[in-house]
Amino acid sequence: MVQTDATSLIPIVLTLALSLITRNVVIGLFVGVLSGVFMLSGWQPFETFGVMVKDYLVPQLTDGYNAGVLVLLVFIGGFVALMEQSGGGHAFAQKVTHWVSTRCRVQLAAWFGGICIFFSDLGTPLIIGPVFRPLFDKLNVSRQKLAFIIDSTASPVAILIPFIGWGVYIMGLIQKELSALNSDVSEWSAFVGAIPYQFYAILAIVIIPLVAFKKLDFGPMAQAEADALLGKHMGNSDLSLQAFSHPQARASFVWAPLLVMGLVMVSMLAPLGFPFRQVSGSVFRAALSSAYFFAAMTLITLMAYRKVRRLSDGIGVYLKGMNNMMQIAIVLILAWTLSTVGKELGTAAYIAQQAQAGFPAWLLPAAAFLFSAIISFATGSSWGTFAIMMPLVIPTSAAIDAPLLVCIGSVLSGGLFGDHCSPISETTIFSSTGSGCDQFEHFRTQLPYALLNGTIALVSFIVAGLHESPWIFVLAILAQLAAVWLLARFYQYRFSLGLMED
């Protein structure tokens, strides 16, 4: 029975509280799921646990989308292990040291790499992280900064592109609502038209070169960077594979598999019209899985040819890498299960109802941004947030004559903002994994930047609600520039006072 009251928030509150207290997302998610099932099925411990396994955990594994993601995750894990254990990352770092020889340049290089590998928000962290982590360590840049850069180029880049999985999914949600309204606007036009209003995604991408050029670190990130300069790197061996180097390893171990990956994807998707036509998410995931597989086979062959590892050893590393992703898979399964339990409890419906209480037209984008952020933060899922909020916001914008494209952009920005702030989101998990950074450290060092960008985005949506213009994002970037500079000076001043006091 769905209950749309505040008690439906109990599993989410328990999950967030325990995740923060224990710094263990698995514990928080498990308790959150179990408490939710207790509320749904009654307070009988043994029967309830059985119901949780049979009716909630197992269906997550049989769901087509979830199964596709888990299969892709396995292929990614094997490929990442090979990248780590091939010595290619170390060789690549030595090769590019003549250009990437400063802390600023290595941050810009990782940022650019994250933008280039736009085809998978899940794959980006686990490709960029292993490649750049040795160079970040060598140049004394914190792994927290690497995780921040990865997180700011994975989802924020993917959400701006209409012809990959994110875009296809979002346009599917938009099309259903536009059809119900008998609108002449196509879902493609609506998505593309809303891109300038995705303020948070744009700000998340732009802040990286700003921080790199001006060395503007603030909050916990400032301390992390100070520690890194002293050679103290806060890594997490449980989340990353050990670095490997070999005298016969070559930089081609990095770029050749990625080139094969790109060629495989193009050969499979180009006949379907990619990138000029929409490609279904299932087809795209199948192509991406194939691309990862053939890239891995290329790397295994290169290692054997260069006598870095025998063919059998390379296959062994590949299989071990697949197994190493088990903990991440457990977290994802529990997160999906919590989302399902929340829907049955009416958690999302309760939160969404609060967003429907009569707002003036100009305030709807800002309100949609805030409520999308709350839902995404609580659930750790921006995709789930889009599914909840789009059916509410698009009809409401039409009913009160609010700017449609701005409202669509506000839902997307809010979902991404909440996802970036959430310690239990997929992007947080994958970014910390790829960079070899402790998950909680990534969460706490990124949070001030996310809150800064979110605040500017909120103000921008208020302005866009009053005056719809695609150029408002330029004003948002200028505001970001001013705010980061002022905050950095403030934190640098406080830090200098602390040193003087010591």
N, C-alpha and C positions, 0 to 999 in steps of 0.2 A: 504493500500500500504506500503510495507516494505521499509524503508529508512535506508540505511547503512552508515550514516554519524554521526558526533559528536552530532547532535541535538537529536539523539535517547537516549543520556545519561541524558537528562534533568530530566525525572522522578526519575532516580536513584540518581542523585545529590540532588534533592529536598528532597527525602526520607531521605538520610543520613544527610543532613544539618539540617532539621527540627527535626529529631530524636535526634541529638546531642544538638541542641539549646534548645528544649523544654524538653528533657529527657523523652519524651513520644513517644514510638514507634508507637502507634496507629495513632497519628496525622501525623507523618512522612509518614507512609505507605498509609494512606488515601489520603493525598495530592499528593503523588507520583502516586498512581493509577488514581486519578481524572485527573491529568495533562496529563498522558499518554493517557487516553481515549479522552480527549480534542484534543490531537494531531492527534489521529486516526479518530475521527468522526466529527471534525469541532468544531468551537467555538460558540456553541449554548448551554448555560448553562442548561436549563431545559431538552432538548432532550438528551444532553450528559449524564446527571445524570441518566436518565432512561436507556440509553444504558449501562452504567456502571453496574447497578443493574441486568438488564435482560441478557446481553451478557457476562458479566465478573464475577460478584459475584455469581450469582445463579449456573452457570456451575461448580464452584469449589465445591459446595455442592453435585452435582450429579455425580461428577467424582468418579469412583470406588476406586482408591487409596486414594484420599482425604477423602472420606466417611469412609474408613476403619481406617484411622488415627484418625479421629474425634471420631469414636465409641470407639476406643482404649483409646483415651484421656478421654472420659467420665468414662470408667471403672477405669482408673488410678486415676482420681480425687476422685471417691468414696472411693477407697482403701486408698489413701493418707489421706483423712479426717478421716477414721477409725483409721489408724495408729496414727494420731495426737491425736484424741479424746478418744483413748482407755486407755491412760496412760502407754502403753507398752514402749514407748520410754524413759520415765522417769524411769520406773522400770528397763529397760535394762541398762540405764546409771548407775544406782546405783549398778546393779549386776556386771558390768564389771569394776567398778571403782578400784577394787583391782589390776587389771592389767593395764587398760587404765587410769593411774593415773597421766600422765604427758602430756604436750602439744605436745611433739614429738609422743608419743604413740597414742594419739587420732587421729592425722593426718595420721599416718601409718594405723590405723585401718580403717578409712574412705577410704583411698586409696585401701586397700586390699578388702574392701567390694565392692567398685566400680568395681574392676577387676573381682570379683566373679560373680557379677550380670551383666554378659556380654550380655545377650540375648536381651536387648533393650536399645538403646541409649536414648530413650525418657522416659523409665521407670526407668532407673538407678538414675537420679537426684531426682525423686520423691519417691524413696524408701530409698536411702542412706541419703538424706537430712533430712527428718523428724526423722529418727532413731538417727542420730548423732548430730543434732542441739542442743538438751538440754545438751549433754556432752561437746560440743564445748563452749557453753555459760558458763557452770560450770567451765571449765578449762581456761577460758579467752582466747580462740582462736577466732579470728574474723570470722564472717559469710562470709566475702569476701574470706577468706582462704578456708572455706568449699566449697563455690561455685566454686572456682578455682580447688580444688581437684576433685569435682564431674565432672566438665567440662573436666578435663584432663584424666578421666577414662571412660567417657561415649562413645563418638564417637571414640576417639583414640583406645580404646579396641575393639569396635564393628567393626571398619574398617579393623582390622587385622584378623578377623575370617571369613572363607569362607562359613560356613554353616548356617549363619543367614541372615536376610533380606538384610543387607548391601552387603554381599558377593554375594548373588544370583543376586542382581540388577547389581552390577559391572561386574560380569562374563557374564551377558546377554549382556552388552555393548561391552565387550571384544570379545565375541564369534562372534558377527555380523561382526566386523572388520577383525578378523582372517579368517573367512569364505570367505570374499570378497577377501582376499589376498591368498586364497588357502594354508594357512599355516598348517603345521603338528602339531603345538603346540595347545593343548587343552586350553580352557578358564580356567579350573581348574589348570593346570600346570602353566599358565601365572600368575594367581592370586597368587598362593602359591609362585611361584618364585619371585614375586615382593614384597613379604612381607619384606625381609631385606632392600629393598630400600624405604620403607615407613618411611623415616627419621623423618618427623615431628611427626607422631603418636608415634613412639618409644621415641623420645625426650620428648614429652608431658607427657608420662607415667613415664619415668625415673626421671624427675625433681622433682616429689613430694617427694620421700624418701630423695633425696638430700637436698631439702629445709628443710624437717622435722628434719633430723639428725644434720645438721649444723646450723640450725636457720638462714638461708640465705634469708632474706626478703629485697627486694629493690623496689624502685619506690613507688607508692601510697600504695602498700601492706605493706610496712614497717610502714607507719603511721597508717594504719588500725590495724596492730598487736599491735602497741604501745597503741592505744586507747583501744583495747580489754583488754590489761593487766591492764588498769585503770578501767575496768568494763564498758567501753562505747561500746556497741554493736550496729552497724548501721544496724538495721533490717528494714523490711518493712511489716507492718501488713496487707497491701493490698494484698501482694503476698503470705502470709503464714497464716496458721490457728494458733489460740492461743494454746499454750502448755497446756496440761491437765495431771493431776496426780490424782491418786486414791489409797487409802491404799490397796485395794484388787487387783490392777493391777499386772500382773506378766510379767517377761521377756519373757515368752512363747508367749505373745501377739505379739512379734516381730518375733521370729524364727519359730513358728508353722505355721503361714500363708505363710511365705516364703517357708517353706518345702512343704506345700500343693501346692503352686504355681509351684514349681519344679516338683513335682510328676505328676501334671496334664499335664504339658508341655511334660514330658517324655512319659506319657501314650498316648498322642495324636500324638506325632511326631516320637517316636521310631518305630512304625510299618511302617512308611514311609521311614525308613532308617536313620533318624536323630540320631547322627550327622555325619554319614559317607557318606550320600548322600545329594545332594542338595534338599532343600525344598522350594517351591515357597513362595514368600513374602505374598501372600494373605492367604495361609494356615497357615503360621507362625503367622501372625497377629491374625487370628481366634483362634489359640491355645493360644496365649498370652492373648487375651481378656478373653477367658475361664478361664485361670489360674488366672487372676486378680479377676474374679468374684467368683470363688470357694475359693480363699484366703480370700476375703472379707467376704463371708458367714462363713468361719471358725472363723474369728475374731469376727464377730457379735455373734456367738454361744459361744465363749470363754468369751466374756464380759458378756453375759447373765448368763452363768454358774457361773462366779465369782461374780455376782451381782454388776458389775461395771456400766452397763447400761442395762435397760430392752430391750427385743427383739425389741419392737417398736421404742425405742429411738435409738438403733443401726442402724435400717433401716433408720430412719430419718437423722442421721448423714451421712449415705452413700449417700442418695439422695441429701443432701445439698452439699456434697463434689463434686458430679457430676456437680451441678449448679455453684460451685465456679470456675470451669475451663472455664467458658464462655468467660472471658476476654482473656485467652490464646488462645481459639479457634478463637476469632475474629482476633487476631494478625496473627495466622497461615493462616486464610482465606485471609486476606489482603496481606500477603506475597506471597501466591500462585498466587493471582490475579495480583500482580505486576510483577511476573515472566512471566505470560501469556501476559500481556501488553508489557513487554519488548521484548518478542520474536516477536510480531507483529510489533513493531517499528524497529526491527532489532538491538536492543541493543547488544544482545549476539553475533550476526553475525558480528557487527562492531568491537567489542573487539577481537573476534576470528580472524578476518582478519589481525589484527595487529600482531598476533602471527605467521602468515604463511609467513611473509617476510623472505626469505632465511637465515636460520641459519646454521652454520657449524654443522656437526653431533655431535661433543662433547658438543656443547652449547645447543642442543635441550632440554635435560632434565631440565636444569636451566631455559630456556625460558618458557617451558611448566609449570614449577612450578610457575613462576612469574605470567603468564597470568591466570592460574587456580586460583591463590590466588586473583587476581584483580576481576575476575568474581564472585568468591564466596563471597568476601567481599561486592561487590556492590549489589548482589542479596540476600545475607544471606542464600544461599542454596548450600551446597557442592554436593548434589545429582544432582541438575540441572547443576552444573559445570561439573560433570563427563559426563553427556549426551552431553554436548557441546564439550568438549575437547577430549574425547576418539576417536570420528570419525575423528578428525583432527590429533592428535598426532600419533596414531598407523600407519596409512598409510604413514605419513611423515617420521616416524622412519624407515619404511621399504624402502622408496624411497631413503633416504640419508644414509642408513646403520647405523643408530644410535642404541644404545643398547635398545632393545625392553622392557625388564623388568625394566630397569632404568626409561624409559620414562613413563611406566604405573605407577610406584611408584611415579614419579614426579607429575603426574596429581592428584593422590589420596592425596599426601601430600599437594600439593598446594590448593586443594579444602578444605581440613581440616584446613589448616593454615588460609585461608581467612575467613572461617566460624568462627574460634576462635577469629579472630580480629573484626568481624562484630557485632555491637550492635543490629542488627535486626535478627540474626540467631536463629533457633529453639533451639540449644543447649544453647545459652546465656539465652534465655527466661526460659527454663526449669531448668537450673542449679541455676539461681537466685531464681526461684520459690521454688524449693526444699529446698534451704538453708535458705529461709526467708530473703534474701539479696536484697537490692535495685538493680534493673537491671543495671542502669548506673554505680553504684559503682562496680558491678561485672565486667562490661566491662572495666572500667579504671584501676582496680587493676590487672586484668589478662593480659592486653595488653602488658606491658613490658616483661613478661615471654613469651608470644606468639611471640613477635618480636625477642627476643633472640633465641628461638628455630627455628624460621623461617629463621633467618640469618645463623645459623649453618647448617640448612637443605639446604639452597641455595648453600653454599660453598661445602657441601657434594655432591650435584648433579653435580657441576662442576667437582669435583674430579672423581665421578663415570662416568661421560661422557668421561673423558680421560682414565680411567682405570676401567673397569667393574669388581667389586668384591663384593660379598655378605657380606664381613667383614668390609666394610667401615663404617657401622653403629657403630662399636666399636670405631672408631676414632671420630665419631660425638659425642658419649657419653663422651669421654675424653675431647673433646673441650668444651662440655657443662659444665663439672665439673670445668674446668679452668675458663671459662667465668663467671659462677655464683659466684665463689669464689672472683674473682677480682671485679665484680660489687657490690657484697655485702659489701666488704671492703670499696669500694669507697662511697657507700651510708651511711654506718655506720659512716665513717669518717666525712662526711658532716653533718650528724645528730648530732654527738657529738659536732661539732663546733657550730651548732645552739643552743644546750643546753648551751654551755659555754658562748655564746654571751648573752643569756637571763639572 
